Structures are given as C-alpha cells and as structure tokens.
C-alpha cells in the first residue's frame, strides 16, 4: 500500500517589525557626514505606522564626538530599514 506524501510545511517568514512598540530600544543610524553610518541607541517613543515601522525616536549620542550639538536628539517619523541606511532605525544587532 502506497503512502501519501505529506505536504511540505512552510514556516512563515518572521515579520521584522514584530514587537514594535513604544519603549523598545533600537539603533539609529547617524546621517551626518562626520559619523555617517555609525549606530546609536534610541528609544521608540511613538509608532506612526506599524507596517512600515515609521516611529519617533529619542537618540542617545556619544557626547561631542558625534558633533550633533546635543547628547539627546529627537528624531520624528524615522523609517525602519533592515539595510541600515543613514537616518533610519533597525533592531539592535546580536553581539
């Protein structure tokens, strides 16, 4: 007696924005020429678009080294980017 082949089970691709909520820590990618591409810790303070990840952030700078004029920055409507483009946020990388 032949057995039927089981259909392949597909694991749904995880949504990179799962867990998006106010208060979560992220990395913000600095956009300025002096430190472009460097990551700084940030806290999500308001989510505007859960599908795109657009959020307001409070970013913590590395003192005067970042040349941003302030230790704490307000960045409104920052979009999420898995490609870590300057001026975007992404989840903190595993160490």
Secondary structure, 3 states (H helix, E strand, C coil): CCCCCCCCCCCCCCCCCCCCCCCCEEEEECCCCCCCCCEEEEEEEEEEECCCCEEEEEEECCHHHHCCCCCEEEEEEECECCCCCCCCEECCCCC
